[in-house]
Structure formats: C-alpha cells, structure tokens
Amino acid sequence: MFKFITTRLSLAVTVSSLAGAMLMAPQTASAGNTVSKGGGVKCYWVLVSSNPATGSYVYTQVCRKGGV
C-alpha cells in the first residue's frame, strides 16, 4: 500500500513540475514564423506574456546570427 501511494505521489510531482516548466518557459509562436533577414540572421517571434482571461498575448521578435 505504501509503495502505491509513493508511486502516485512521485508521478503527481513529476507531472506538475513539467506542466509548470511548460507554462513558465518562453515559447516561439510557431516554427513557420522564422524569417531570414540575410547575412545569416534569422528572426522569430517569442511569446512574452499572455492573459487567457482577456485573450491578449504579447510577442517580441528575436533575431540571431547563425553559424560559428
């Protein structure tokens, strides 16, 4: 009985920590939003904040130079 409770508690902690990590991590809008600016510079949109109650989302564009 004790082993069963420990296993369920461990599973619950793991699932909740993964869910929390997914909610807190910045997410890209979608892989299709990557735009090449030329010269090896690629830009994409990242979700900065959201308010599901009002349906508002704030994105920012992030650019980086690929290569070495």
C-alpha positions as CSV (number, residue, x, y, z in Angstrom):
1,M,0.0,0.0,0.0
2,F,2.8,2.4,0.9
3,K,4.6,1.8,-2.3
4,F,1.5,2.5,-4.3
5,I,1.0,5.9,-2.6
6,T,4.6,6.8,-3.0
7,T,4.5,6.0,-6.7
8,R,1.3,8.1,-7.3
9,L,2.8,11.0,-5.3
10,S,6.0,10.8,-7.3
11,L,4.0,10.8,-10.6
12,A,1.9,13.7,-9.5
13,V,5.0,15.8,-8.6
14,T,6.7,15.0,-11.9
15,V,3.6,15.9,-13.9
16,S,3.0,19.1,-12.1
17,S,6.7,20.2,-12.4
18,L,6.6,19.5,-16.1
19,A,3.4,21.5,-16.5
20,G,4.9,24.4,-14.6
21,A,8.0,24.4,-16.7
22,M,6.0,24.5,-19.9
23,L,3.9,27.4,-18.6
24,M,6.9,29.4,-17.5
25,A,9.2,28.8,-20.5
26,P,9.0,31.3,-23.4
27,Q,7.5,29.7,-26.4
28,T,8.0,30.5,-30.1
29,A,4.8,31.4,-31.9
30,S,5.4,28.7,-34.4
31,A,8.2,27.3,-36.4
32,G,6.7,28.8,-39.6
33,N,7.4,32.3,-38.2
34,T,11.2,32.1,-38.7
35,V,12.3,34.7,-41.2
36,S,15.7,35.1,-42.8
37,K,16.9,38.7,-42.8
38,G,20.0,37.8,-44.9
39,G,23.6,37.5,-43.9
40,G,22.8,34.5,-41.7
41,V,20.4,36.5,-39.5
42,K,17.2,34.7,-38.6
43,C,14.3,36.2,-36.7
44,Y,11.3,34.6,-35.0
45,W,8.5,35.6,-32.6
46,V,8.6,34.6,-28.9
47,L,5.6,34.8,-26.6
48,V,6.5,37.2,-23.7
49,S,3.2,37.2,-21.8
50,S,-0.4,36.2,-22.1
51,N,-3.7,36.8,-20.3
52,P,-6.1,34.0,-21.2
53,A,-8.9,35.8,-19.4
54,T,-8.8,38.7,-21.9
55,G,-7.3,36.7,-24.7
56,S,-4.4,39.1,-25.0
57,Y,-0.9,37.9,-25.9
58,V,2.4,39.9,-26.2
59,Y,5.1,38.7,-28.6
60,T,8.6,40.1,-29.3
61,Q,10.8,39.4,-32.3
62,V,14.1,37.8,-31.5
63,C,16.9,37.8,-34.1
64,R,20.2,35.9,-34.1
65,K,23.1,35.3,-36.4
66,G,23.7,31.6,-37.3
67,G,27.0,30.0,-38.0
68,V,30.0,29.7,-35.8
